[in-house]
Amino acid sequence: MTPQRSTSISAPSTGRKSWTPKTPIEVVLEQITKQETRVGTMRDELAHEERELAKLQQARKVLEAQ
């Protein structure tokens, strides 16, 4: 014999938490974290682009020396 499951209309069976509104402080802190992540990514991309530019400038020097 298998145990019967109790089904309730008020509790979803998916296990999801109910939505709770965030406080203004939580919203601002989340925005700060997202912005820090974006700035970090942009810094990495900028460093990569600067290295590529340095390589191309070295190639220009070689070509202009000829």
C-alpha positions in Angstrom: 0.0 0.0 0.0 1.4 3.4 -0.9 1.0 6.5 1.3 -1.5 9.0 0.1 -0.2 12.5 -0.7 -2.1 15.4 0.7 -2.7 18.0 -1.9 -3.5 21.5 -0.9 -4.6 24.3 -3.3 -2.8 27.0 -1.2 0.6 25.4 -1.3 2.2 24.8 -4.7 3.6 21.4 -5.3 6.6 22.8 -7.2 8.5 23.8 -4.1 8.8 27.4 -5.2 8.9 30.1 -2.5 6.3 32.7 -2.5 7.2 36.2 -3.8 8.2 38.7 -1.2 8.9 42.3 -2.1 12.4 43.6 -1.6 13.1 46.5 0.6 14.6 49.6 -1.0 17.9 48.8 0.7 18.0 45.3 -0.8 17.3 46.8 -4.3 20.1 49.3 -4.0 22.6 46.8 -2.7 21.6 44.4 -5.6 22.1 47.3 -8.1 25.5 48.0 -6.6 26.6 44.4 -6.9 25.4 44.3 -10.6 27.2 47.5 -11.4 30.5 46.2 -9.7 30.2 43.1 -11.9 29.7 45.1 -15.0 32.6 47.4 -14.3 34.9 44.5 -13.6 33.9 42.9 -16.9 34.5 46.2 -18.7 37.9 46.6 -17.1 38.9 43.1 -18.2 37.8 43.9 -21.8 39.6 47.3 -21.7 42.8 45.6 -20.6 42.5 43.1 -23.5 41.8 45.9 -26.0 44.8 47.9 -24.7 47.1 44.9 -25.2 45.8 44.5 -28.8 46.4 48.2 -29.4 50.0 47.9 -28.1 50.6 45.0 -30.4 49.3 47.0 -33.4 51.4 50.0 -32.4 54.5 47.8 -32.3 53.6 46.5 -35.8 53.3 50.1 -37.0 56.7 51.0 -35.7 58.2 48.0 -37.5 56.4 48.9 -40.8 57.3 52.6 -40.6 61.0 51.7 -39.9 61.3 50.1 -43.4 
